[in-house]
Amino acid sequence: MTLLVVGVAGRGLVDPGEPVFQPDDEALLRGAAAFETLRVYGGRPFLLAEHLARFRHSADALTLDPPDGIEELVARVVAAAPPDHVLRLYRTSETLLATAAPLPEGLEELRARGIKLGTFEVGEPPTVLGGVKATSYGIPFAARREAERLGADEVVFLGRGLVLEASTANVWWRRGDRLYTPATRPGVLPGVTRGFICGLEPPEEGAFPLVQLQGADEAFITSSIREVMPVVAVDEVQVGDGRPGPAAARLQAALRLRSTA
């Protein structure tokens, strides 16, 4: 990942190549750090208040110092970065920082064709740290790499056969005129973009088996960076007609309209 701008609380903007973590930081020793990722459109961080609320909740749950001063740090980093970028916030045991990075390439090409999901069974997700966004992503990223090796673009996790979430995104599908998404619980993070979509079109939330996702008329995932990304197959089972559907297109357009208004 190429960093464009790095800001550290108490130090201001620093060279992106300069070390910012201490060797005894819990983030390095045990992966104990809170973080947030969001998109900046035209110099404006989208849904910043919602991301900061979850950021503070995560820091508290991990018994880290509160991220006091994060708003000022965000303003400095955003002002020094290109108008459209990825903004990431981190609260470790020793450091509070924000970074700006370029948007991933190829997102619109993926959106046009839709992505394929592979499944990964995780059993019963642990209840501790439910709703916390921490940097311990070893298992999700390993599962996604395995899904990619088998020809998928992303992984969707199952808990005892029930649909949970993707590695860094929430999962949705449509049957007729009704939207469905797994209810937030251990194993299903309350995504900020998920909350935004719920405000646009309230879905039916619950615990759903995989066959409901595979048998849907269309499906998609949502995240801050990929926004609304259509899904066209799950475990090689075609979803709907195998093409991006109208609900994903409608919600993507509404998100973009709000983010750039």
N, C-alpha and C positions, 0 to 999 in steps of 0.2 A: 504494500500500500504506500503510495506516494503522499507525503504530507505537504501541504501548501503553507500552513500557518500553525504555530503551536503557541499557546498561552498558558502560563503557570501562575497560579495565585501567589502573590508576594514577589514575583519576578517580572511579570509582564510578558511581552512577546519574546520568545527565544528562537534561536536558530533551530529549524526542524531536525537537523542532524545532531543536536546537542542532547546528551543524556539528561533525563528529568526524574528518573526513579532512583531511590537509594537502594543499596544491596539488601538491606534488611526490611524492605517494604513488604507487607503482607500480600500485596498484589503479586509479587514475584515469588514469594515463598509458598503461598497456598492458593493463589488465584482469588483472594478475597478483595474484590473491588466492585463498586457500583459503577454502572455506566449507562449512558443514553446515546442513541443515534437518531438524528433527524435531518430532514432536508431543509436547505435554505433556498428560497425562491426570490430572485431579485433583491437580495440583501436582507430578506425577512425570514427568520426561522419560523417554520410552520408548526403550529400547536405547541409553541414553546412552553406556555404555562402548564399544559398537561404533562409534558415531558419532565419539567422541573419538579412537579408534584411527585411523580413516580421516582425520580432520581433521589429526592429527599427520603421517600419511604424506603427505598432500597438501602441507602446509606444507614438509616436508623436500624433496619432489620439486621444488617451486617455489623452493627455496633461500631460504625465508623463515625468520625466527626462530621457534623452537618456541613453541607457544601456552601457555607456562608460566602457571599461575594461572587457566586457563580454568574449572576446576571451581568455584572460589570465585566467579568472575564469573557463571557459570550459576546458582549458588545464589541470588545476590542478585537477578538478574533474575526468576527463577521465583517467588521469594517476593513480589515486588512486582507480579506479573502476575495476571490471572484464572486460576482453576484449569486451564482448558482453553485452550490457545493454540498458536501456531506459534513455535518457538524457532529462531533463526538465529544461527550463529557465524561470525565472519570473522577471518581473520589476513591482514593486509596487510603491506606492507614497513615500515609505521610504526605500525600500530594493531592491537590485539586488542579485539574488542568482541562483545557479544551483544545481540540484540534480541528482543522479544516482540511478536507481532502477532495479530490475530484470525484464526480459522480461516476459510477461504474459504466463501462462502455456496453453498448448493445442492448440496453433496456427496452428501447422502443421496438427493436427487431424481435425480441422475445415476446413482447406484448402482442405483436401482430400475429405471431404463429401460435402462441400459447406454450405452456411448459408441461412436462411430464413429471409425475410424482412417483417415487418408489416408497414402499412402506417399511417401517422398522418397529418391531414390537419392543416396548420398554417395560411391560408389566404394570405394576401399580406405582405411579410416580410418588416420591416422598412428599409428605405434607409440609416439612420444614421449609421455610423461605418461599412459601407460595406467594406469587405476585411480585417477587423480587427479580430485578434484572441485574445479574452479576456476570462477571467476565469468565466464569467457569463454563466454557463452551466446548470442552474436549469431546464429549460424547456426541452432541449434535453435529459437530463438524466432521467427526469421523464417520458418522452415519450418512451424512450428505455425500462425502467422498465415495462411499461404497455405492450409494444410489447412482451417482454419476458414472462410476465404473460399469454399472449394469445398464447404462443408457438413459437414465433419467436426468432431470435437471435439478431436482430438489427432493427432499425426503419428507414424508409425513409420518409422525409418530403415532403408534397405537398403544393404548393402555388396556390390556385384557380384551383386545379386539375393538375397542372404542376409539374413534378418531380424536386425537388431541390437537397437535399443531405441527407446523413445519419447523425447520431448524431455526429460522429467524422470522417467522411469519405466522399469522393466524389463517385458518382454513375456513372457507365458505362454500356453499353450493345453493343452487336454485332448483326447485321442483314446481313447475307451474308458475304462479305469481308469488310464491313464498320463498324467502331466504332462510337458510339454516346456518348455524355456526355452533361449535362446541362451547358450552358454558365455561366461563373462567373458573378454574379450580387448579389444584396441583397438577402440573403438566400442561396447563393452558394459561399462558401469560395474558393479562389484560392489556393487549396492545393499544397504544395510543391511536393508531390509524383504525384499529378495530372499533374503538369507542366512537371515533368520528363517523364511521360508516353506520354504526348502530343509530346514531343521531339522525342520519339521513333516511334510512329505511330500517326500522326495528325488525330484527330477525326472530325466528324461533330458536331459542337457546336450550341446550340439553345435552344428554349423553347419547351419541349416535354410533351405530356400528358401521364398519367400512362399507358394507353393501349399499348404504344410503348415499354415501359420497360417490361410489362408482356408478350408481343407477340414477344420478341426478341429470337434469336437463343441461346444466352447465355448472362449472366450478371455478373458483379463483382463490388466490391467497392475497393477503394484504400485509404490508409493512411500510415503514416510513420511507425507505429508499426505493423499493420496487413499486410502491403505491398499490394499485389494484392490478394484479397479474393473473391473466386467465390460465386455467388448467385444462388440458385437453385429454389427459389419460392418467390413470392411476394403476400402477402395476400392469401396464400394457393393456388395461381395460379402457376402451374409449369412453369418454364422458360425453353424453349428448351426441351431437353430430361430429365430434372431434375437432371443432373449431371454437375460437373465442366467442363467448355469448353476449347477448345484449345487456344483461344486468351488469356485467363487468365493465362494458364500454360506458354505460350510463353512469355508474358510480365513479369510474376514472375521470370522466368529464366533469362531474360535480366536484370531485376532489381538486382537480386542477383549477377549476373556476374559483373555488374558495381560497386556494393557496396563493393565487396570483391577483386576487381582488384588491 
